[in-house]
Amino acid sequence: MEDQFEIDRHNMVERQIVGRGLRDPRLLAAFESVPRHLFVREEDRYCAYMDAPLPIGFEQTISQPYIVALMTNLLHLAGDERVLEVGTGSGYQAAILAYMAHEVHTIEFLPELAARAKQLLCEYPNIFCHVGDGSLGWQEAAPYDAIVVTAAAPKTPQTLLDQLKDGGRLVIPVGKRGYQILEVWTRHGNQFDCDEMIEVAFVPLRGKYGW
């Protein structure tokens, strides 16, 4: 069965990621390496590499592989960065980031999800898992070269922008419940530029500056 997972994972990379124009060798290597089927529910493993999000319990999802790849690509990681992920969820995005950056801090609002993800991520020594209100960021390890938010906010929290290093990038879905625009923010001193990318649909961000 493991051989089939490897075949499915390779096909996912070729068709869903390369096929949509993402060709960074480091990004592709990360997606070839991380066993996505371990981050979904056991009953869903047969469809772990399909071109779709999947439920992981607690009304949360693991994002479509291409969206994980796109958001990671938009961070412009070179390998020596400290990254914050808001919304650990299944842990899959954090595992991808572990291949792409030097240090990853990931924060989850739901203790049950955080505990499950921490078990899956224990083999990644550069990932640090936290439980708390991700809309506030994680000040203890700030500032960050990059921040990625894997849940939808009604507006971009200033707390997250403030935790970026100069030149750092924040990728976040912003908008209404069920419909958002993926935004990319870049810090230039005390100024922040925002580019709008594509339409997306994420579960709501929980916390003070979420829903």
C-alpha positions in Angstrom: 0.0 0.0 0.0 2.9 2.3 0.8 4.1 2.0 -2.8 0.6 3.1 -4.0 0.8 6.2 -1.7 4.1 7.1 -3.2 2.7 6.8 -6.7 -0.4 8.8 -5.8 1.9 11.5 -4.1 4.1 11.8 -7.2 1.0 12.1 -9.4 -0.4 14.8 -7.1 2.8 16.8 -7.5 2.9 16.4 -11.3 -0.7 17.0 -12.0 -1.9 19.4 -9.3 1.2 21.4 -8.6 3.5 21.4 -11.5 0.5 21.2 -13.8 -0.7 24.5 -12.4 2.6 26.3 -12.9 4.5 25.9 -9.6 8.0 24.5 -10.4 10.3 25.6 -7.5 12.4 22.4 -7.0 12.5 22.8 -3.2 8.7 23.2 -3.1 8.2 20.1 -5.2 10.7 18.1 -3.2 8.8 19.0 0.0 5.5 17.7 -1.4 7.2 14.6 -2.7 8.6 13.9 0.8 5.7 14.6 3.2 3.3 11.7 3.5 0.0 13.6 3.2 -2.0 10.4 3.9 -0.8 10.4 7.5 -2.3 13.8 8.1 -5.9 12.8 7.2 -8.4 10.6 8.9 -7.7 6.9 8.5 -10.9 6.3 6.6 -9.9 9.0 4.1 -6.4 7.8 3.4 -7.5 6.3 0.0 -8.3 9.9 -1.2 -5.5 11.7 0.6 -3.8 12.8 -2.7 -7.0 13.9 -4.5 -7.4 17.5 -5.7 -9.7 18.5 -2.9 -9.8 19.5 0.8 -10.7 16.8 3.3 -12.4 17.0 6.7 -10.2 16.3 9.8 -12.8 16.6 12.5 -14.0 19.5 14.7 -15.4 21.3 11.6 -11.9 21.8 10.2 -10.3 20.7 7.0 -6.9 19.9 5.4 -6.6 22.2 2.4 -6.4 21.1 -1.2 -2.8 20.3 -2.0 -2.5 23.0 -4.7 -3.6 25.7 -2.2 -1.0 24.5 0.4 1.6 24.7 -2.4 0.5 28.1 -3.6 0.5 29.7 -0.2 3.9 28.2 0.6 5.2 29.4 -2.7 4.0 32.9 -2.0 6.1 33.1 1.1 9.3 33.1 -1.1 11.2 30.9 1.3 14.9 30.4 0.8 15.6 28.0 3.6 17.0 30.1 6.5 13.7 31.7 7.7 11.7 31.6 10.8 8.1 31.1 9.9 4.8 31.3 11.8 1.8 29.2 10.8 -1.6 30.3 12.2 -3.9 27.3 12.3 -2.0 24.0 12.7 -5.0 21.9 11.8 -3.8 18.5 10.6 -0.2 19.5 10.7 0.4 19.0 7.0 1.2 22.7 6.1 3.7 22.8 9.0 5.4 19.6 7.8 5.8 21.2 4.3 7.2 24.4 5.8 9.7 22.3 7.8 11.3 21.4 4.5 11.3 24.9 3.2 12.4 27.0 6.3 14.9 26.8 9.2 12.3 27.1 12.0 8.6 26.8 12.1 6.2 27.9 14.9 2.7 26.7 14.5 -0.3 27.7 16.7 -3.7 26.0 17.0 -6.8 27.3 18.7 -8.3 23.8 19.3 -6.4 21.8 21.9 -7.6 18.4 20.5 -6.3 19.2 17.0 -3.1 20.6 18.4 -2.4 17.5 20.4 -3.0 15.2 17.4 -0.8 17.4 15.1 2.0 17.5 17.7 2.2 13.7 17.7 2.4 13.7 13.9 5.0 16.4 13.8 7.3 15.0 16.5 9.8 13.8 13.9 10.4 17.3 12.6 12.9 18.9 15.1 12.5 22.4 13.6 8.7 22.6 14.2 7.5 24.1 17.5 3.8 23.5 18.3 1.7 25.9 20.4 -1.9 26.1 21.6 -3.6 29.5 21.7 -5.3 32.3 19.9 -3.5 32.4 16.5 -5.1 35.7 15.5 -2.7 37.3 18.1 0.3 35.6 16.5 3.0 34.1 18.7 5.0 37.0 20.2 7.5 34.8 22.1 9.3 33.9 18.8 8.7 37.1 16.8 9.7 38.6 14.5 9.1 36.3 11.6 10.4 36.3 8.1 7.1 34.8 6.9 3.6 34.2 8.3 0.9 32.0 6.8 -2.7 31.9 8.0 -4.7 28.8 7.1 -8.1 30.1 8.2 -10.2 33.0 7.0 -10.1 36.3 8.8 -12.7 39.1 8.4 -9.7 41.5 8.0 -6.0 41.1 8.3 -5.0 41.3 12.0 -2.5 44.1 12.7 -1.0 41.9 15.4 0.3 39.6 12.7 1.6 42.3 10.5 3.5 43.8 13.5 5.2 40.4 14.0 6.8 40.4 10.6 10.4 41.3 10.1 11.2 44.2 7.7 10.8 42.6 4.2 8.7 39.8 5.6 5.6 38.4 3.9 2.2 37.4 5.3 -0.2 35.2 3.3 -3.8 35.1 4.6 -7.3 34.6 3.2 -9.5 37.6 4.0 -13.2 38.1 3.5 -16.7 36.7 4.4 -17.5 33.3 5.6 -17.4 30.9 2.7 -15.7 33.4 0.3 -12.3 35.1 0.6 -9.5 36.6 -1.4 -6.0 35.3 -0.7 -3.9 38.3 0.3 -0.1 38.7 0.3 1.3 41.4 2.6 4.9 42.7 2.5 6.4 44.8 5.2 8.6 47.8 4.3 9.6 49.5 7.6 6.3 50.7 9.1 4.5 50.4 5.7 2.6 47.3 4.4 1.9 46.6 0.8 -1.0 44.2 -0.1 -1.4 42.1 -3.3 -4.6 40.2 -3.9 -4.2 36.8 -5.5 -7.1 34.4 -6.0 -10.6 33.6 -4.7 -10.5 30.9 -1.9 -12.8 29.3 0.7 -11.3 28.6 4.1 -12.8 27.7 7.5 -13.1 30.7 9.8 -10.2 31.9 11.9 -11.0 31.6 15.6 -9.9 34.1 18.2 -10.0 37.8 19.1 -9.3 39.0 15.5 -11.1 36.1 13.8 -14.8 35.1 13.9 
